[in-house]
Amino acid sequence: MSVTGKPHVTQKPPVGKAGIKRITVALQGGGAHGAYSWGVLDRLFEDERIEIEAISGTSAGAMNAIVAAEGLFEGGRARARAQLASFWRAVANAMAQSSAISNPWAGFFPTWVNEMNPALSAFQTLAASASPYQFNPLDYNPLRDIVLGEVDFKRVHACQTMKLFVAATNVVSGRVEVFTGNRVTIDSVMASACLPTLYKAVEIDGVPYWDGGYTANPVLTPLIRDCQSHDLLIVQINPQQRLGTPHSSQQILDRLNEITFNASLVRDIDLIRFVNQHLRSGVLAGEGFREIFLHRIGGGAVAEGWTAASKMTATWDLLQLLFNEGRAEADAWLSASFADLGVRDSMPEKI
């Protein structure tokens, strides 16, 4: 019951033509594992029953978001899918030329083999013992060149059919900063993906920023505050659970990073469910509040099958494998949960 004594009724957005349902999408970061989210987006853009009102993204999620937006502006869904494929092909091509990290066998062997890549191990040791201000004084980041070569930010800004929200961490305040509209630039996207052990902080208007994953991976607030959809789909590429106790120093560090990069997401999901509960009981009845139905793709068995080492082995074979897994899981989610959109959560209570 509401505070007025009347039953609380959630206002649902109208269903569009031919049964189209509007959703918002939140994309986690995770290096090369972002190709999994590419596969998810590819399947969603293929399904004309789904309209994406907005995407929020962190790190690789932010890159998927801006590439998709440019494609939508240039030629709709088909172009967005083609642009995403072109971007990830460019990532693989650049990685193939980087002997320091690339492992051409990553897509064919179990994940523990990838951890044995001696060049990658040496690179990780260097990053752990020196700061990027020492070993990378020129702040060379090949990803910046890839993004600039693949993305026209004027076209990203011109996209009116889908909102964008890019998250980065303000180093001074320790809080999340959300970039949207014309503030989505090469600098804000690179800030969203700036791992402080590898790259210098990205300065925007004199303020230093690090990877958005430390404070919001991904950010959900603008998808609720600045959008109208009742359905929020989270694409989680960092595994939520791992059985057993990590023992080696690398396993411990990797699991700590996974927990850290999922912490803000777990907190935000708990808050959304808390608000939903009070909406249903009538405690928060009134304008300005709406029920949010939560949905998730990823974060489970597929994500658990990949180690942190494979995030830096962006071979084309590995990216295609992740893409196919993302498409398959998105297809399974659409089959099982499309009817839930606008009606109820499809995300399990315990993620």
ZIFENWO-V311622 format. One record per backbone hydrogen bond with DSSP energy under -0.5 kcal/mol. NH is the residue of the N-H (numbers start at 1). CO is the residue of the C=O. E is the energy in kcal/mol with one decimal. If there is no record, write none. Layout:
nh:NH co:CO e:E
nh:NH co:CO e:E
This chain:
nh:2 co:6 e:-2.7
nh:3 co:282 e:-0.9
nh:5 co:2 e:-1.6
nh:12 co:10 e:-0.6
nh:16 co:20 e:-2.1
nh:19 co:16 e:-1.3
nh:20 co:17 e:-1.3
nh:21 co:49 e:-3.3
nh:23 co:51 e:-2.5
nh:24 co:231 e:-2.4
nh:25 co:54 e:-2.4
nh:26 co:233 e:-2.8
nh:27 co:56 e:-3.1
nh:28 co:26 e:-0.5
nh:28 co:235 e:-2.0
nh:32 co:311 e:-2.7
nh:33 co:30 e:-1.9
nh:34 co:31 e:-2.3
nh:35 co:32 e:-2.0
nh:36 co:33 e:-1.8
nh:37 co:33 e:-0.6
nh:38 co:34 e:-1.7
nh:39 co:35 e:-1.9
nh:40 co:36 e:-1.8
nh:41 co:37 e:-2.9
nh:42 co:38 e:-2.5
nh:43 co:39 e:-1.8
nh:44 co:40 e:-2.3
nh:45 co:41 e:-3.0
nh:46 co:42 e:-1.2
nh:47 co:43 e:-1.1
nh:47 co:44 e:-0.5
nh:48 co:46 e:-0.8
nh:50 co:47 e:-1.8
nh:51 co:21 e:-2.5
nh:53 co:23 e:-3.1
nh:53 co:51 e:-0.8
nh:54 co:23 e:-0.7
nh:55 co:163 e:-2.3
nh:56 co:25 e:-2.4
nh:57 co:165 e:-2.7
nh:58 co:27 e:-1.6
nh:59 co:167 e:-0.5
nh:61 co:58 e:-2.5
nh:62 co:59 e:-0.5
nh:63 co:59 e:-1.7
nh:64 co:60 e:-2.3
nh:65 co:61 e:-1.9
nh:66 co:62 e:-2.4
nh:67 co:63 e:-2.1
nh:68 co:64 e:-2.2
nh:69 co:65 e:-2.2
nh:70 co:66 e:-2.3
nh:71 co:67 e:-2.1
nh:72 co:68 e:-2.5
nh:73 co:69 e:-2.1
nh:74 co:70 e:-2.2
nh:75 co:71 e:-2.6
nh:76 co:72 e:-1.8
nh:79 co:75 e:-0.8
nh:80 co:76 e:-2.2
nh:81 co:77 e:-2.2
nh:82 co:78 e:-2.0
nh:83 co:79 e:-2.7
nh:84 co:80 e:-2.1
nh:85 co:81 e:-1.9
nh:86 co:82 e:-2.2
nh:87 co:83 e:-2.4
nh:88 co:84 e:-2.2
nh:89 co:85 e:-1.9
nh:90 co:86 e:-2.1
nh:91 co:87 e:-2.0
nh:92 co:88 e:-2.1
nh:93 co:89 e:-2.5
nh:94 co:90 e:-2.2
nh:95 co:91 e:-2.3
nh:96 co:92 e:-2.2
nh:97 co:93 e:-0.7
nh:97 co:94 e:-0.7
nh:98 co:95 e:-1.5
nh:99 co:97 e:-0.9
nh:101 co:98 e:-1.0
nh:102 co:98 e:-2.1
nh:106 co:103 e:-2.0
nh:108 co:105 e:-2.0
nh:109 co:105 e:-1.1
nh:113 co:110 e:-1.5
nh:114 co:110 e:-0.8
nh:115 co:111 e:-1.0
nh:116 co:113 e:-1.7
nh:117 co:114 e:-1.5
nh:118 co:116 e:-0.6
nh:121 co:117 e:-2.2
nh:122 co:118 e:-2.4
nh:123 co:119 e:-2.2
nh:124 co:120 e:-2.4
nh:125 co:121 e:-2.2
nh:126 co:122 e:-2.2
nh:127 co:123 e:-2.3
nh:128 co:124 e:-1.6
nh:129 co:125 e:-1.2
nh:129 co:126 e:-0.5
nh:130 co:126 e:-1.6
nh:132 co:196 e:-0.5
nh:134 co:131 e:-2.1
nh:135 co:131 e:-2.2
nh:136 co:132 e:-1.4
nh:137 co:134 e:-0.5
nh:139 co:136 e:-2.1
nh:144 co:141 e:-1.3
nh:145 co:141 e:-0.8
nh:146 co:142 e:-1.8
nh:147 co:143 e:-2.6
nh:148 co:144 e:-2.5
nh:149 co:145 e:-2.0
nh:150 co:146 e:-1.5
nh:151 co:147 e:-2.5
nh:153 co:151 e:-0.7
nh:155 co:152 e:-0.9
nh:156 co:152 e:-1.6
nh:157 co:153 e:-2.5
nh:158 co:154 e:-1.2
nh:159 co:155 e:-0.7
nh:159 co:156 e:-1.1
nh:160 co:158 e:-0.5
nh:163 co:53 e:-2.3
nh:165 co:55 e:-1.8
nh:166 co:179 e:-2.8
nh:167 co:57 e:-1.9
nh:168 co:177 e:-2.2
nh:169 co:210 e:-2.6
nh:170 co:168 e:-0.6
nh:170 co:175 e:-2.9
nh:171 co:169 e:-0.6
nh:171 co:208 e:-2.4
nh:172 co:208 e:-0.5
nh:174 co:170 e:-2.6
nh:177 co:168 e:-3.2
nh:179 co:166 e:-3.3
nh:179 co:177 e:-0.6
nh:181 co:164 e:-0.5
nh:183 co:180 e:-1.9
nh:184 co:181 e:-1.5
nh:185 co:183 e:-1.2
nh:189 co:185 e:-2.2
nh:190 co:186 e:-2.2
nh:191 co:187 e:-2.4
nh:192 co:188 e:-1.9
nh:193 co:189 e:-0.8
nh:194 co:191 e:-1.6
nh:195 co:193 e:-1.2
nh:196 co:194 e:-0.6
nh:198 co:195 e:-1.9
nh:199 co:195 e:-2.5
nh:202 co:209 e:-2.1
nh:203 co:201 e:-0.6
nh:204 co:207 e:-2.6
nh:207 co:204 e:-1.6
nh:209 co:202 e:-1.7
nh:210 co:169 e:-2.4
nh:211 co:194 e:-2.7
nh:212 co:167 e:-0.6
nh:212 co:192 e:-1.6
nh:214 co:211 e:-1.3
nh:215 co:212 e:-1.4
nh:216 co:212 e:-2.9
nh:217 co:218 e:-0.7
nh:223 co:220 e:-1.0
nh:224 co:220 e:-0.9
nh:224 co:221 e:-1.3
nh:225 co:221 e:-3.0
nh:226 co:222 e:-2.2
nh:232 co:230 e:-0.5
nh:232 co:293 e:-2.7
nh:233 co:24 e:-3.1
nh:233 co:231 e:-0.5
nh:234 co:232 e:-0.6
nh:234 co:295 e:-2.9
nh:235 co:26 e:-3.1
nh:235 co:233 e:-0.5
nh:236 co:234 e:-0.8
nh:236 co:297 e:-2.1
nh:237 co:235 e:-0.7
nh:239 co:237 e:-0.6
nh:240 co:299 e:-1.9
nh:241 co:299 e:-0.5
nh:252 co:248 e:-2.5
nh:253 co:249 e:-2.3
nh:254 co:250 e:-2.7
nh:255 co:251 e:-2.3
nh:256 co:252 e:-2.3
nh:257 co:253 e:-2.3
nh:258 co:254 e:-2.1
nh:259 co:255 e:-2.5
nh:260 co:256 e:-2.6
nh:261 co:257 e:-2.8
nh:262 co:258 e:-0.8
nh:262 co:259 e:-0.7
nh:263 co:259 e:-1.2
nh:264 co:260 e:-0.6
nh:266 co:262 e:-2.4
nh:267 co:263 e:-2.2
nh:268 co:264 e:-2.4
nh:269 co:265 e:-2.5
nh:270 co:266 e:-2.2
nh:271 co:267 e:-2.0
nh:272 co:268 e:-2.5
nh:273 co:269 e:-2.3
nh:274 co:270 e:-1.9
nh:275 co:271 e:-2.5
nh:276 co:272 e:-2.7
nh:277 co:273 e:-2.2
nh:278 co:274 e:-1.7
nh:279 co:275 e:-2.2
nh:280 co:276 e:-2.5
nh:281 co:277 e:-1.4
nh:282 co:278 e:-0.7
nh:282 co:279 e:-0.7
nh:283 co:278 e:-1.2
nh:284 co:278 e:-1.4
nh:285 co:282 e:-1.2
nh:289 co:286 e:-1.0
nh:293 co:230 e:-4.0
nh:293 co:291 e:-0.5
nh:294 co:292 e:-0.6
nh:295 co:232 e:-2.3
nh:297 co:234 e:-2.6
nh:299 co:236 e:-1.5
nh:304 co:300 e:-2.2
nh:305 co:301 e:-0.9
nh:305 co:302 e:-0.9
nh:306 co:303 e:-1.4
nh:310 co:307 e:-0.8
nh:311 co:308 e:-1.5
nh:312 co:309 e:-1.5
nh:313 co:310 e:-1.2
nh:314 co:312 e:-0.5
nh:315 co:313 e:-2.0
nh:319 co:315 e:-2.6
nh:320 co:316 e:-2.5
nh:321 co:317 e:-1.9
nh:322 co:318 e:-2.5
nh:323 co:319 e:-2.7
nh:324 co:320 e:-2.7
nh:325 co:321 e:-2.0
nh:326 co:322 e:-2.6
nh:327 co:323 e:-2.6
nh:328 co:324 e:-2.3
nh:329 co:325 e:-2.4
nh:330 co:326 e:-2.3
nh:331 co:327 e:-2.5
nh:332 co:328 e:-2.2
nh:333 co:329 e:-2.3
nh:334 co:330 e:-2.5
nh:335 co:331 e:-2.1
nh:336 co:332 e:-2.2
nh:337 co:333 e:-3.0
nh:338 co:334 e:-1.5
nh:340 co:337 e:-1.3
nh:341 co:337 e:-0.7
nh:341 co:338 e:-1.2
nh:343 co:340 e:-2.6
nh:344 co:340 e:-2.5
nh:346 co:294 e:-2.2
nh:347 co:294 e:-1.9
nh:351 co:349 e:-0.6
